[in-house]
Amino acid sequence: MQGGVPMPTAELQVLREKERLRLTGYSRVQVWRLEREGKFPKRIQLGANSVGWLKHEVDAWIREKAAARQ
């Protein structure tokens, strides 16, 4: 959901660790700490041993960081 409105499934994309690292430059541990502090989008469980992040949430986080520098 975005703002209480469900997003169409076609718009949802999941980033795996490799892509998340490429976009943010943050290590696995660094992201884990930020998630615990509520400062990074929470991961979603994809399977028993796999996780991902919703791309639109990570994109919004990056936009917030870029806007904060001004």
N, C-alpha and C positions, 0 to 999 in steps of 0.2 A: 504494500500500500504506500502511496505517496500522498501525504496530506489527507489521509482517511479515504482516499479513492483508490480502489484496486487498479493496478496497472495491467494492461493486456499482456498475456503470456508472451506474445511475439516480441514485445519490447524488453523483456527481461533477459539479461545476459549475465552469466556467471564468470567471474575472473578466477582462474586458478592461481596458485602461488607464484608461478613463473611470470605470468602477466602482471599480477599485482606488484611484484618486485620491480618489473620494468617500468611501470607507471609511477610508482611512488619513490623508489630508491631506498625504501626502508627495509631493514632486515626482518626476518621472521620474528625474532625476539622483540624488536622494537615495536612492531605492529601488535604483537600479543599484549605488551604493556599498555599501549595506547587504547586498545580495545577494553582492557580491564578498567581503565580510567574513564571510559566513555568518550574518548577523544578520537576514535576511529570507528568506522562502520563495523558492526559485529559480523563475524563470519557465519556462514550457514553450513550445516552438516550435509554433505552430499552422499556419504556412504559411511561404512564402518571406519575407514581410514582416510577419508578425503573431505576436504573443506573447500569453500570458495567464498567470494564476496560478490555482492550484487554490483554490477558495473556502474549503474546510475548513482548508487550511494558513494562509491569511491570517486567517481567524477565530481559529484557535488562537494565532497571533502576537499578535493584538489582545487576546485573553484573557490571555496572558502579560504583556503590557504593563500591563494593568489590575491584575492581581494583584501586580505588582512595586511598584506605587505605595503599597501598604498597609504 
